[in-house]
Amino acid sequence: MFALRGIAVSFSIFVLLYSLLSLAVCALWRKLFSYSQRYSAKRLADVLFTVRLVPFVVAAGITLALAVPSFLLLEPRAVNEAVGDLPVVLGLSGLSVMAAGVWKAATALLQASRTVEGWSREASRIDSCPADFGGAVSVQRISRVAPSLTVAGIFRPSVWLSQAAEFVLSERELQSALRHEIAHVRRWDNLRKLILRVVAFPGMAGMEKAWREATEMAADDGAVSSASEALDLAAAVIKLSRLAPLQASAELTTALVHSRAESVNARVRRLLTWTERAPSVAAGPSLRYALCVAAAVVVTLAVTYSELLVRVHTATEWLMR
């Protein structure tokens, strides 16, 4: 009974915090998005991804750091106390949220594996592209039209290039397009997509869609360093968008062209008006501020940890009634 009460309390605290924080993010992310658009696409994508993870990370952190220890240390083990209906419902809801996230992630991994396996039957390696994280990213040629150009895989990624795309793109356009895909690899965007499936929550589709569009623009920025390269990439985007009917991207893959026409047009306009972007001067101070805040939180927890455990245990006792 003690273990069951502990599980019910832990998942109840988690789902309450996760739901409240997720609702707050759903209500406020558009304002943050509008404010962050003054910064680079890379930073915008990083901000959206970080804010998207905040509810899960905070809820899990408080549950593991405070709720679980307070129950284990302060809850009498000999008391045969019945578990109320509310913690049972909340506990099952929290368990369902976790199980749904794991299921979505596992399903996405399985679908991606099957998709890549299907491509591999007709693929031939044609080149490799250096990547900053070490090793190399292989480039595989496939005979089908779709996907025209995409990167698949997380820890051992590969770029998949259709013969049709290779035929319609000039050498410079192809190199710019490949650099775009390598930029996705360097940013671990497929891994981030997997993480977003683990922390799935209703109402976050709009924010995740904005994040995906920001990642495409961030990869565009990472692929070009001059106006001529920007024009080559814009031409590649236009040609591949006309090559075949637009299809939804396979799970955990990142294609050069995969979104609706409005997003493609916005990317092309942005590339056609490309100007050299200076590094964000606010990135350094922002990191220092974040580290200072983190250090302050750690010190505060260390000083007040015992009192916090008592207060959290009091709250969980009220929840159990």
C-alpha positions as CSV (number, residue, x, y, z in Angstrom):
1,M,0.0,0.0,0.0
2,F,2.9,2.4,0.8
3,A,4.4,1.9,-2.7
4,L,1.0,2.4,-4.4
5,R,0.4,5.6,-2.5
6,G,3.9,6.8,-3.4
7,I,3.3,6.1,-7.1
8,A,-0.2,7.8,-7.0
9,V,1.2,10.8,-5.3
10,S,4.2,11.1,-7.6
11,F,2.2,10.9,-10.8
12,S,-0.5,13.2,-9.4
13,I,2.1,15.9,-8.7
14,F,3.7,15.4,-12.1
15,V,0.4,15.6,-14.1
16,L,-0.8,18.6,-12.2
17,L,2.4,20.6,-12.8
18,Y,2.7,19.4,-16.3
19,S,-0.8,20.3,-17.2
20,L,-0.7,23.8,-15.6
21,L,2.6,24.7,-17.1
22,S,1.6,23.3,-20.6
23,L,-1.6,25.4,-20.5
24,A,0.5,28.5,-19.6
25,V,2.9,27.8,-22.5
26,C,0.0,27.3,-24.9
27,A,-1.4,30.7,-23.9
28,L,1.9,32.6,-24.0
29,W,4.1,31.1,-26.7
30,R,2.8,33.2,-29.6
31,K,3.8,36.4,-27.7
32,L,7.2,34.9,-27.1
33,F,7.4,33.9,-30.8
34,S,6.6,37.5,-31.9
35,Y,9.2,38.9,-29.6
36,S,11.9,36.3,-30.6
37,Q,11.5,37.0,-34.4
38,R,13.9,39.9,-34.0
39,Y,16.7,37.4,-33.4
40,S,18.2,34.9,-35.8
41,A,16.2,31.8,-37.0
42,K,18.7,29.6,-35.1
43,R,18.0,31.3,-31.8
44,L,14.2,31.4,-32.5
45,A,14.2,27.7,-33.1
46,D,16.2,27.1,-29.9
47,V,13.9,29.3,-27.8
48,L,10.8,27.6,-29.1
49,F,12.3,24.1,-28.4
50,T,13.4,25.1,-24.9
51,V,10.1,26.6,-24.0
52,R,8.3,23.6,-25.3
53,L,10.3,21.4,-23.0
54,V,9.9,23.6,-19.9
55,P,6.6,22.1,-18.6
56,F,7.9,18.5,-18.8
57,V,11.4,19.2,-17.4
58,V,10.0,21.4,-14.5
59,A,7.3,18.9,-13.7
60,A,9.6,15.9,-13.7
61,G,12.3,17.8,-11.8
62,I,10.0,18.9,-9.0
63,T,8.5,15.4,-8.8
64,L,11.8,13.7,-8.6
65,A,13.6,16.2,-6.5
66,L,10.8,17.1,-4.0
67,A,7.7,15.0,-4.2
68,V,9.3,11.6,-4.2
69,P,11.9,12.3,-1.5
70,S,9.3,14.0,0.8
71,F,7.1,11.0,0.6
72,L,9.8,8.5,1.2
73,L,11.3,10.4,4.1
74,L,8.3,11.8,5.8
75,E,5.4,9.4,5.1
76,P,4.9,6.8,7.8
77,R,5.2,3.3,6.3
78,A,3.1,1.6,9.0
79,V,0.0,3.7,8.4
80,N,-2.7,1.8,6.5
81,E,-4.1,4.8,4.8
82,A,-6.5,4.4,1.9
83,V,-5.8,6.2,-1.4
84,G,-8.5,8.7,-2.3
85,D,-10.3,8.9,-5.7
86,L,-8.6,12.1,-6.7
87,P,-4.9,10.9,-6.5
88,V,-5.9,7.7,-8.2
89,V,-7.5,9.6,-11.1
90,L,-4.6,12.0,-11.3
91,G,-2.0,9.2,-10.9
92,L,-3.6,7.3,-13.8
93,S,-3.7,10.4,-15.9
94,G,0.0,11.1,-15.2
95,L,0.9,7.5,-16.1
96,S,-1.2,7.7,-19.2
97,V,0.7,10.9,-20.3
98,M,4.0,9.2,-19.8
99,A,2.9,6.0,-21.6
100,A,1.5,8.0,-24.5
101,G,4.8,9.9,-25.0
102,V,6.8,6.7,-24.9
103,W,4.4,5.0,-27.3
104,K,4.6,7.9,-29.8
105,A,8.4,8.0,-29.6
106,A,8.6,4.2,-30.1
107,T,6.1,4.3,-33.0
108,A,8.0,7.1,-34.7
109,L,11.3,5.2,-34.3
110,L,9.8,2.0,-35.8
111,Q,8.2,3.9,-38.7
112,A,11.5,5.7,-39.5
113,S,13.4,2.4,-39.4
114,R,10.9,0.8,-41.8
115,T,11.0,3.8,-44.1
116,V,14.8,3.8,-44.3
117,E,14.9,0.0,-44.7
118,G,12.6,0.5,-47.8
119,W,14.8,3.1,-49.2
120,S,17.9,1.1,-48.6
121,R,16.8,-1.8,-50.9
122,E,17.4,0.4,-54.0
123,A,20.1,2.8,-52.7
124,S,23.7,3.2,-53.7
125,R,26.2,5.4,-51.9
126,I,27.5,8.2,-54.0
127,D,29.4,10.6,-51.6
128,S,29.9,11.6,-48.0
129,C,29.7,15.0,-46.4
130,P,31.8,16.1,-43.4
131,A,29.9,17.0,-40.3
132,D,31.2,19.0,-37.3
133,F,30.2,16.3,-34.8
134,G,32.7,13.9,-36.2
135,G,32.7,11.1,-38.8
136,A,30.8,11.7,-42.0
137,V,27.2,11.7,-43.3
138,S,26.7,9.3,-46.1
139,V,24.7,10.4,-49.2
140,Q,22.6,7.6,-50.7
141,R,21.0,7.8,-54.2
142,I,17.5,6.3,-54.7
143,S,15.5,5.8,-57.9
144,R,12.1,7.0,-56.6
145,V,11.0,10.7,-57.0
146,A,10.1,11.1,-53.3
147,P,11.8,11.9,-51.1
148,S,13.7,14.2,-53.3
149,L,16.3,15.1,-50.6
150,T,16.0,14.3,-47.0
151,V,18.1,13.4,-44.0
152,A,17.1,10.4,-41.9
153,G,18.5,8.9,-38.7
154,I,19.5,10.3,-35.4
155,F,22.9,9.0,-34.2
156,R,24.0,7.6,-37.6
157,P,22.2,9.9,-40.1
158,S,22.2,9.6,-43.8
159,V,21.2,11.9,-46.6
160,W,18.8,10.4,-49.2
161,L,18.9,11.9,-52.7
162,S,16.5,10.9,-55.5
163,Q,17.8,10.5,-59.1
164,A,15.2,13.0,-60.2
165,A,16.5,15.6,-57.8
166,E,20.1,15.0,-58.8
167,F,19.0,15.4,-62.4
168,V,17.2,18.8,-62.1
169,L,19.7,20.4,-59.7
170,S,22.9,22.0,-60.9
171,E,26.1,21.2,-59.1
172,R,26.1,24.4,-57.0
173,E,22.4,24.0,-56.2
174,L,23.0,20.4,-55.1
175,Q,25.9,21.4,-52.9
176,S,23.8,24.2,-51.2
177,A,20.9,21.7,-50.7
178,L,23.3,19.2,-49.1
179,R,24.7,21.8,-46.8
180,H,21.1,22.5,-45.7
181,E,20.6,18.9,-44.8
182,I,24.0,18.7,-43.0
183,A,22.9,21.8,-41.0
184,H,19.9,19.8,-39.7
185,V,22.4,17.0,-38.7
186,R,24.6,19.4,-36.8
187,R,21.6,20.7,-34.9
188,W,20.3,17.2,-34.1
189,D,16.9,18.2,-35.4
190,N,15.7,14.6,-35.8
191,L,16.6,13.9,-32.2
192,R,14.7,17.0,-31.2
193,K,11.7,15.7,-33.1
194,L,11.9,12.4,-31.2
195,I,12.0,14.3,-27.9
196,L,8.9,16.3,-28.9
197,R,7.1,13.0,-29.3
198,V,8.1,11.9,-25.8
199,V,6.7,15.1,-24.3
200,A,3.5,15.2,-26.5
201,F,0.7,17.2,-25.0
202,P,-2.7,18.4,-26.5
203,G,-2.7,21.9,-27.9
204,M,1.0,22.1,-28.7
205,A,0.7,21.5,-32.5
206,G,0.9,25.2,-33.4
207,M,4.0,25.7,-31.4
208,E,5.7,22.6,-32.8
209,K,4.8,23.7,-36.3
210,A,6.4,27.1,-35.7
211,W,9.5,25.3,-34.4
212,R,9.7,23.2,-37.5
213,E,9.5,26.2,-39.8
214,A,12.2,28.0,-37.7
215,T,14.5,25.0,-38.0
216,E,14.2,25.1,-41.8
217,M,15.2,28.8,-41.8
218,A,18.0,28.0,-39.3
219,A,19.3,25.3,-41.7
220,D,19.0,27.7,-44.6
221,D,21.2,30.1,-42.7
222,G,23.7,27.4,-41.8
223,A,23.9,26.3,-45.5
224,V,24.8,29.7,-47.0
225,S,27.5,32.2,-46.4
226,S,27.0,34.5,-49.4
227,A,24.3,35.9,-51.6
228,S,25.2,33.6,-54.5
229,E,24.9,30.5,-52.3
230,A,21.5,31.9,-51.0
231,L,20.3,32.1,-54.6
232,D,21.5,28.6,-55.3
233,L,19.6,27.2,-52.3
234,A,16.5,29.2,-53.3
235,A,16.6,27.7,-56.8
236,A,17.0,24.2,-55.3
237,V,14.0,24.8,-53.0
238,I,11.9,26.0,-56.0
239,K,12.9,23.1,-58.2
240,L,12.3,20.4,-55.7
241,S,9.0,21.9,-54.6
242,R,7.8,21.5,-58.3
243,L,9.4,18.1,-58.8
244,A,6.7,16.0,-57.1
245,P,3.4,16.6,-55.2
246,L,4.2,17.7,-51.7
247,Q,4.1,14.8,-49.3
248,A,4.2,14.6,-45.5
249,S,7.7,13.8,-44.3
250,A,8.4,10.4,-42.9
251,E,8.7,10.1,-39.2
252,L,12.0,11.5,-37.8
253,T,13.3,12.7,-41.1
254,T,14.0,16.3,-42.3
255,A,13.5,17.1,-46.0
256,L,14.6,20.1,-47.9
257,V,11.0,20.8,-49.0
258,H,8.2,19.3,-46.8
259,S,5.9,22.0,-45.7
260,R,3.0,24.0,-47.2
261,A,3.5,26.4,-50.1
262,E,3.3,29.5,-47.8
263,S,6.2,28.3,-45.8
264,V,8.2,27.5,-48.9
265,N,7.5,30.9,-50.4
266,A,8.6,32.6,-47.2
267,R,11.9,30.7,-47.2
268,V,12.5,31.6,-50.9
269,R,11.8,35.3,-50.3
270,R,14.1,35.2,-47.3
271,L,16.9,33.6,-49.4
272,L,16.4,36.0,-52.3
273,T,16.9,39.0,-49.9
274,W,19.7,37.3,-48.1
275,T,22.2,39.6,-46.4
276,E,25.1,38.6,-44.2
277,R,23.9,38.2,-40.6
278,A,26.2,39.2,-37.8
279,P,26.4,36.8,-34.9
280,S,23.8,37.5,-32.2
281,V,25.5,39.7,-29.5
282,A,22.8,38.7,-27.0
283,A,23.7,35.0,-27.1
284,G,26.6,35.3,-24.7
285,P,24.9,37.4,-22.0
286,S,21.8,35.3,-22.3
287,L,23.8,32.1,-21.5
288,R,25.5,33.9,-18.6
289,Y,22.1,35.0,-17.3
290,A,20.8,31.4,-17.6
291,L,23.8,30.0,-15.7
292,C,23.3,32.6,-13.0
293,V,19.7,31.8,-12.6
294,A,20.5,28.1,-12.5
295,A,23.1,28.6,-9.9
296,A,20.7,30.8,-7.8
297,V,18.1,28.0,-8.0
298,V,20.6,25.4,-6.9
299,V,21.8,27.5,-3.9
300,T,18.2,28.3,-2.9
301,L,17.3,24.6,-3.0
302,A,20.3,23.6,-1.0
303,V,19.5,26.2,1.7
304,T,15.8,25.5,2.0
305,Y,15.6,21.9,0.9
306,S,14.5,20.5,4.3
307,E,11.7,23.0,4.7
308,L,10.6,22.5,1.1
309,L,10.3,18.7,1.7
310,V,8.1,19.4,4.7
311,R,5.8,21.8,2.8
312,V,5.6,19.5,-0.2
313,H,4.7,16.6,2.1
314,T,2.0,18.7,3.7
315,A,0.6,19.4,0.2
316,T,0.6,15.8,-0.8
317,E,-1.1,14.9,2.5
318,W,-3.9,17.3,1.5
319,L,-4.0,15.7,-1.9
320,M,-4.4,12.2,-0.6
321,R,-7.5,13.0,1.5
